[in-house]
């Protein structure tokens, strides 16, 4: 990263304005990344279909404003990424929750929600969803795509953990659609560096100009230096080696935390061990005083995230999201002991 920043600092990016849609080489890289998953018979995306963004959060706001509109319904998985619900609220759209579990949403319920609400946009994370870790099956993905197309709607696919697979490779739904029904978001912030707020959006057809107009009004363009740095890193031969090492480290941390919880906090129920991503999603006993558990853990030096903020409507029960990507995995057993004691008290 330091070498990439040094090289970028010596180039024209420090004194020139990049194109509004992004550096052409970075657009090509994002398009190729999605196109590598495209099956036979589907037209892969072109570089011109890509808009480079200052992080995927910015892209969500633009999509919700331009494709949903204030006062209109947006179908959204529940639970889901809290940033998506906040982006929806800031855009003034009405979030309509669709229950989603370890295997994803019920496609029949999704179809009924489209019929009932007249919504034209669904926001989802088909691969390693935040917070549940869910990964949709190929069959479910095909059924959701068919439903979206039948209703003349859009699927906003947030592929936030594309580089964070552990036991499975992510397969973007957008790779199976060339009709402009899927708006695809991929962020580099977590896999490259938190200091590099760069993401790519693939959007085709008439929707592209509507989204691009909002992106231009919101951010004008992304720093050319950050784009050059991101492109430098992901095109280095060491990038693939880095991702392999990242997978191994995430697997070790995930498994260590899972075993620690099973031993020291057995009442915290883990519906499924995620095949990728950064988090475990725990269901706690119904009578749990969630705020009391969070407070007791914090007082003992263990930070846990209460699950309520990941629900766009009323939570279905007390949950916790635990992150296993931290730098001190050796502390996981003690953290699980603290959580187990707090649950016993709560």
Secondary structure as GFF3:
##gff-version 3
##sequence-region A 1 346
A	DSSP	alpha_helix	2	9	.	.	.	ID=ss1
A	DSSP	three_ten_helix	12	14	.	.	.	ID=ss2
A	DSSP	alpha_helix	24	35	.	.	.	ID=ss3
A	DSSP	three_ten_helix	47	49	.	.	.	ID=ss4
A	DSSP	beta_strand	50	53	.	.	.	ID=ss5
A	DSSP	alpha_helix	56	63	.	.	.	ID=ss6
A	DSSP	pi_helix	64	68	.	.	.	ID=ss7
A	DSSP	beta_strand	73	78	.	.	.	ID=ss8
A	DSSP	alpha_helix	82	91	.	.	.	ID=ss9
A	DSSP	beta_strand	94	101	.	.	.	ID=ss10
A	DSSP	beta_strand	104	105	.	.	.	ID=ss11
A	DSSP	alpha_helix	107	117	.	.	.	ID=ss12
A	DSSP	beta_strand	121	124	.	.	.	ID=ss13
A	DSSP	alpha_helix	138	150	.	.	.	ID=ss14
A	DSSP	beta_strand	154	158	.	.	.	ID=ss15
A	DSSP	three_ten_helix	173	176	.	.	.	ID=ss16
A	DSSP	beta_strand	182	187	.	.	.	ID=ss17
A	DSSP	beta_strand	199	202	.	.	.	ID=ss18
A	DSSP	alpha_helix	207	219	.	.	.	ID=ss19
A	DSSP	alpha_helix	224	234	.	.	.	ID=ss20
A	DSSP	alpha_helix	238	264	.	.	.	ID=ss21
A	DSSP	beta_strand	269	270	.	.	.	ID=ss22
A	DSSP	beta_strand	279	283	.	.	.	ID=ss23
A	DSSP	alpha_helix	290	299	.	.	.	ID=ss24
A	DSSP	beta_strand	305	306	.	.	.	ID=ss25
A	DSSP	three_ten_helix	307	310	.	.	.	ID=ss26
A	DSSP	beta_strand	319	323	.	.	.	ID=ss27
A	DSSP	three_ten_helix	329	331	.	.	.	ID=ss28
A	DSSP	alpha_helix	332	345	.	.	.	ID=ss29
###
